Amino acid sequence: MSQPSQPQRIMMISTHGYVAAEPEFGKPDTGGQVVFVLELSKCLAKMGYEVDIMTRQFEGQPAEEQVAPRVRLLRFPCGGEEFIPKETLCESIPEWVENAAKFIRENDLQYAFIDSHYWDAGLAGQALANRFDIPHFHTPHSIGAWKRDNMDGEPEELERKYNFRHRIREEKVIYDECDLVIATTGAQREILTNGDYDTPAKKISVIPPGYDDRRFFPVSRASRTAIKQELDLEGRIVLALGRIAKNKGYDLLIRAMPPVFERVKDARLLLAIGSTEPNEKEQAQLEFYRKLAQELGIADRVLFRDYIPDEQLADYYRAGEVFALSSRYEPFGMTAVEAMACGTPTVITTEGGLWEQLTWGLETLYANPFDPEAYGHAIAAVLEHREVEAQLAKYGSQKARAKFTWTGIAQQLLGLLNQTPESWRGGSGVGQDSQAVAADEEVSQPAGEEESWMAEACL
């Protein structure tokens, strides 16, 4: 008797922030993770799967939105109509699960697997995996214990703000119960296997985030010059961009700039940060950055621009002579990869996961932003020496294309499904709750770092 075919539908869960077909980056809790989920989903769809991205519904958002062919966004309410920060959304996840489960049953949906993103979605994903007997892959993106140990500030104040004790306890449960944990870096894998979590190494695969190589690619020097003129930029531009958050380390970058300005007379720092509707906290943070630049006597060489529309993002990367990722902590650093892909040299933080995957002096320079002078001199080295700039631009772009395209990421994810035990497959997910079947087999180590490409699938 032939085995039933595997469902060709994937459930992606990302519950926090403003997830949308065209997300407004810069809004609270809306950044690189949203890009990750949307782009990976689109690529999986082009490989033949139907993909349902499930998130939270609030502030009058529609219940369903089409993202791309074979990719839809499904929103389920929980916790009321107001925005809820990701640190406390966990309290409303049980309600979200009930609403999502009702939709799955009523529509008789079957899923090949669940891929949940961040710990709030991990709680939701494991609840649905248990209820419908679906394999559950969990991508943490950031890890509570690592964030707790690397943030500066008073421990009790940080605990009140970030809910670390509760988060780490719930993360431990998720990592124990899910079928596979997908780390984005080798450093994340080490954290997961030690300390607070003790996750078996065989249960973890490393798959880095990807980027859209149809949008982010190098252009000629003449084109870069024209782009700078169109964006009304002059001099040697050091670029940083992203949402306003303390962990992004923009203040550390500002403190690193005096030695750059001393060595490179036409250098400018461009901070393209913020959102279309900055809240009171974000406005206060921006004012702090401006005052800091004034105190350091460099205000005339620090340019502030607000939220960068998505369609202009690649050109902003191309307008910079250097892209600076100066985060206090950064699980990966997708913006740096996008800048590399555009042929822009990068100087990246050592307080995160990306630097270990790159070759210093060939593909990037890295330095500790908590040592502003050293970080600044690394930036100045790129601006002063054209041969260094050219080498980082060439090999950084090559590295991005070889390792970080969404096609390769999707291939690796589907490869995990093919390597999981048969008892994880063919879950019912068919309109009535079932008990989760615990897999007795030990999970084999997936080839998370292996490069397996199908470039034409996502063109």
Secondary structure as GFF3:
##gff-version 3
##sequence-region A 1 459
A	DSSP	beta_strand	9	13	.	.	.	ID=ss1
A	DSSP	alpha_helix	32	46	.	.	.	ID=ss2
A	DSSP	beta_strand	50	57	.	.	.	ID=ss3
A	DSSP	beta_strand	64	68	.	.	.	ID=ss4
A	DSSP	beta_strand	71	77	.	.	.	ID=ss5
A	DSSP	three_ten_helix	89	92	.	.	.	ID=ss6
A	DSSP	alpha_helix	93	106	.	.	.	ID=ss7
A	DSSP	beta_strand	113	117	.	.	.	ID=ss8
A	DSSP	alpha_helix	118	132	.	.	.	ID=ss9
A	DSSP	beta_strand	136	139	.	.	.	ID=ss10
A	DSSP	alpha_helix	144	150	.	.	.	ID=ss11
A	DSSP	alpha_helix	155	162	.	.	.	ID=ss12
A	DSSP	alpha_helix	164	177	.	.	.	ID=ss13
A	DSSP	beta_strand	180	183	.	.	.	ID=ss14
A	DSSP	alpha_helix	186	193	.	.	.	ID=ss15
A	DSSP	three_ten_helix	201	203	.	.	.	ID=ss16
A	DSSP	beta_strand	204	206	.	.	.	ID=ss17
A	DSSP	alpha_helix	221	230	.	.	.	ID=ss18
A	DSSP	beta_strand	236	242	.	.	.	ID=ss19
A	DSSP	three_ten_helix	246	248	.	.	.	ID=ss20
A	DSSP	alpha_helix	250	263	.	.	.	ID=ss21
A	DSSP	beta_strand	267	273	.	.	.	ID=ss22
A	DSSP	alpha_helix	280	295	.	.	.	ID=ss23
A	DSSP	three_ten_helix	299	301	.	.	.	ID=ss24
A	DSSP	beta_strand	302	305	.	.	.	ID=ss25
A	DSSP	three_ten_helix	310	312	.	.	.	ID=ss26
A	DSSP	alpha_helix	313	319	.	.	.	ID=ss27
A	DSSP	beta_strand	322	325	.	.	.	ID=ss28
A	DSSP	alpha_helix	334	341	.	.	.	ID=ss29
A	DSSP	beta_strand	346	349	.	.	.	ID=ss30
A	DSSP	three_ten_helix	355	357	.	.	.	ID=ss31
A	DSSP	beta_strand	365	367	.	.	.	ID=ss32
A	DSSP	alpha_helix	372	384	.	.	.	ID=ss33
A	DSSP	alpha_helix	386	403	.	.	.	ID=ss34
A	DSSP	alpha_helix	406	419	.	.	.	ID=ss35
A	DSSP	three_ten_helix	422	424	.	.	.	ID=ss36
A	DSSP	three_ten_helix	455	458	.	.	.	ID=ss37
###
